[in-house]
Amino acid sequence: MAQTVGDFIVNRLHDWGVRKIFGYPGDGINGVFGALNRAKGKIEFIQARHEEMAAFMASAYAKFTGRLGVCIATSGPGASHLITGLYDARLDHMPVLAIAGQQARTAIGGHYQQEVDLPSMFKDVAGAFVQQASAPAQVRHLVDRSIRTALGERRVTAIVLPNDLQEMPYEEPPRSHGTIHSGVGFNRPKVVPYEADLRKAADILNEGKKVAMLVGAGALGATDEVIAVADKLGAGAAKALLGKAVLPDDLPWVTGAIGMLGTEPSYDLMMECDTLLMIGSGFPYSEFLPKEGQARGVQIDIAPDMLSLRYPMEVNLVGDVAETLKALLPLLETKGDGAWRKRIAANLKQWWKTLEDRAMQPAKPVNPQRITWELSPRLPDRVILTSDSGSCANWYARDLKIRRGMMASLSGGLASMGAAVPYAIAAKFAHPDRPVIALVGDGAMQMNNMAELITVAKYWRKWIDHRWIVCVLNNEDLNQVTWEQRVMEGDPKFNASQEIPDVPYHRFAELIGLKGIFVDRPEGLGAAWDEALAADRPVVLEVKTDPEVPPLPPHITLQQAKKFTESLLKGDPREGSVIAGAARQVLESVLPGGDRDNR
């Protein structure tokens, strides 16, 4: 049997090192699926419940492996469903290839069923490279260029394949004018700034008395180099959300997360520093960085368009983080642990006590912060952590203490609901021998994550380590937005938009063959985590949590406190519970005698 275009595509993907594809079938892409079947396992196909989830899986697979993530879908609605997950990869700079089917070439332009202008639809999210194939001899360079572009630029790319083309005999491009003859292979180059620029950066850093570092996802894989530079500069380091796993949290100068989900020590670090070294981070919120003119700045990033974007830097270094830090290190003067680091350590010690106090506060029925506080010391070695967007991300960011060897990620730039479970599934396909734990709010669980538990039920027996746990925070409330309404807008909770149904998530898990655990007493949390981690199969741990425990930012302005008070005066439907559970924590840091403005 002659090799079809679909066969060639599968073989070419294999030549590029692709071993897993996430997706969902349909008649618009049947030619490629037939080829996957004929390839007899050369590339494993992972069937998601929805194309959006498949794209999230491809994005997460790229994050957790450093390799290309690939997702596939049929024409029309299958292709359009990919978009949200692809934007997750696009905004977090992940190399992902989307392969989408299309109607037959003779039908295009005829208002045919499921005919969508896919190149135009993908143009923004996959703007680095998106092309629709029109001839068999064209497919070779489309595959090669899409993958090389995705890997080289850390971008999303897309190929659109008309269904009739997929079944045609493959033809190599002829040796003639107007043809392309491409090849396989890409090795990431070593990118290091010129020595003169490194010396300029070193001069600034050496002159600093209070150096603050901000590390992001670009510093993953450069933990030793970041620690060496920080120790030489006597610096403190905050972590952007996607950089949570860069530095272990047992170091006394690592202040944890920064921003709305961040810590007080990270806020203090930025407000008091005189020098800022920003490494591999696109952290978006400038109000949490030093005031303009307060600190001198140096930034390192592989992407030039991310330099000097959040804070005006004196020196911008384009380069790989690890290699650039290695080159910079000999030029730095040793400062040691002086008063600056001692202040950071003292702030941290007090902060961990504050977090413990908040986690142990009574609630109705369970304080959500206590979930992560109880989990943190129980985290297995080499665990992979994922979190959804929403209030659960606050506890993920602040309370979970990362150790060396762990991995952690979530939807960063897009901050999409519904990413935690597909991320956790991709983590298992990337590293089947590692335990995986996901934190999910009930809103995201209802939106699209419950269905992906069926994916877990289908595949978990293939995983070497069966420890896969999703913890659902069930508070019957779209909680993060509820608090944003109160604190940012001064509006009371809008029940029509915020209340969601109570669903027995743990019982659904049991229905499909997983283990379900339910907790509605705070004293049962520790034992529940122990039981989940000891289970012989994936677990859904459902905790009934109190929606009136506020996901507090590290610094509350007087304006935010005023808005919160206004929301109560307007008649919040949970006013009594809010006052009992939140008002003290929200207001104590801005009123006279509070623990921040009067320290």
C-alpha positions, 0 to 999 in steps of 0.5 A, a space after each residue: 500500500 502506498 504511503 498516504 499524506 497522513 502516513 507521511 505526517 505521522 512518520 515525519 512527526 516521529 522523526 522530529 521526536 514526537 511520541 504523544 499527541 493529545 486530541 479528539 477524532 472527527 471525519 475532518 482528520 480521519 486520514 491522519 487518525 488512520 495513519 496513527 492506527 497503521 503506525 502501531 504505537 510509534 506515536 501514542 494518541 491520548 484521547 481527551 474528552 474535549 479539544 480545549 482540554 487536549 490543547 491544555 494538555 499539549 501546553 502542559 506537556 511542553 511545560 513539564 518536558 521542555 519538548 514540543 506539545 502536539 494536539 489534534 482536532 477535526 475541522 470546524 468546531 473541533 478546531 475552534 475548541 482548541 483555541 483557549 488551550 492554545 492561547 494558554 501555550 501562546 501566553 506562556 511561551 510554550 512550543 505547541 503544534 496544532 494539527 486541524 482537519 479541514 473540508 475537502 479542497 473542492 468544497 472550500 469557499 462553498 459554505 460547506 458544512 463545518 467549513 471555517 476559515 481556519 488559517 484566519 481563525 488561528 492567525 493570532 494564536 499561531 501567528 508565528 506559523 499557520 498554513 493550510 496544505 494544498 498539495 502532497 509535496 507541500 506537506 513535508 516543509 509545512 511539518 518541518 517549518 511548523 515544528 522548527 518555528 515552535 521550538 525555536 521561537 517557543 510559540 504556537 504553530 498550526 497546520 490545516 489539512 483538508 480531508 481529501 489531501 490526507 488520503 492522497 498518495 504522498 509525493 516528495 517535492 520534485 527537483 524543480 523551480 517553485 518547490 521546497 526541500 526541507 529537513 528535520 532537526 533543531 538544537 537550541 543555541 547557546 545565547 549569551 550576552 557580550 562581555 561588555 554588557 555583562 560587565 555593565 550589569 555586574 557594575 550595577 549589581 555590585 553597587 547595590 546594597 539591597 538587591 532583590 531578585 524576581 525569578 520566573 519560568 525562564 529560570 526553571 532549570 537554572 536553580 543552582 545558578 540563581 542560588 549562586 548569584 543570589 548568595 554572592 549578591 546577598 540578595 533576596 528572591 521573589 518568585 513569579 507564579 510560573 517560577 514557583 519551582 525555581 527556588 526551594 522555599 526552605 531558603 531563608 532569603 526566598 520570599 515566595 510568590 509576588 503579586 495579587 497572590 503573593 506574600 508580604 515579604 515579597 512585597 516588602 522586598 520590592 518596596 525596600 530594594 535599591 537594585 532589581 535583578 529580573 530573571 526570565 519573568 514576564 510578571 505583569 503587575 508593575 504596582 508590585 515592583 519597585 517604584 520607578 526610579 527607586 531601584 536600578 534594574 538589570 533584566 535577563 530574558 531569552 525574548 527581547 520583546 519582554 525586556 524592560 517591559 514591566 520596569 525600566 531597566 538600565 541593562 537588558 541582557 538577551 540570553 539563556 538564563 543559566 548560561 548568562 548567570 554563569 557568565 555573570 557570576 565571576 564578575 560579581 563581588 561577594 557581599 555575604 549575608 548582611 543586614 538586608 538578608 537578616 531583615 528578609 529572614 525575619 520577615 519570612 519567619 513572621 510571615 510563616 507564622 501569619 500563614 499558619 494563624 490564618 490557616 487555623 482560623 475557624 470557618 464554616 465548615 473548613 478554612 480553605 487555606 488549611 487544605 494547602 497548609 496541611 498538604 505542604 509538609 506531606 508533599 511527596 518527593 518529586 511531586 508535580 503540582 498544578 492549580 486552577 485559576 481562582 481562589 485556590 491559586 492563592 493557597 497554591 501560591 502562598 502555602 505550598 513549600 516547594 522542595 528541590 526536585 518538585 515541579 509546579 505550573 498552572 495557566 499563567 498568562 491566560 489565567 484560564 479556568 479549567 486548566 488544572 486537571 488537564 495539566 495534571 493528566 499531561 504531567 502523568 503522561 510526561 512523567 508516569 513515575 511521579 506523583 501528581 496533585 491538582 487543586 481545583 475550585 468547584 467552578 472549574 470542576 463544573 465547567 469542564 474538569 469533571 469530564 476529564 476525570 473520565 480520561 483519568 479513569 481510562 488511562 491511570 492503569 498505564 501510569 507507573 505511579 498511581 498517585 494522582 490526586 485532584 482536590 476540589 474546594 467545594 464552596 458553591 461560589 465563584 469565589 475569586 470573582 466574588 471577592 473581586 466584586 467586593 474589594 475592587 468594585 465595592 459591590 456586594 456578592 451577586 448571587 445570580 452570577 456567583 452561586 453554583 450548584 452543590 455537586 458530590 464530586 467524590 461520589 462521581 469519582 467513585 462512580 467511574 472507578 476512582 477513589 473518592 474522599 469527602 471532608 467537612 471537618 478541619 481536623 480531618 484534613 491531615 488524615 484525608 491527605 494521608 489516605 489520598 497519598 496512600 491510595 492504590 488509584 487516582 483520588 478525588 478529595 472533596 473538601 467543603 470549604 467556607 466561601 467567606 475566607 478572603 484570598 487576601 493580597 499581600 498589601 491592601 490599600 485604603 481604597 480596597 478597604 473602602 470598597 470592601 466596606 461599601 460592599 457591606 453597606 450596600 447589603 451583601 447577601 452573606 454580610 454576617 458571615 463575611 464580617 465574622 470570617 473576613 472583616 478583621 483580616 481585611 481591615 487590620 492591615 490598613 486601620 490604625 494599629 494594623 500590622 503593616 502600615 504601622 510597623 
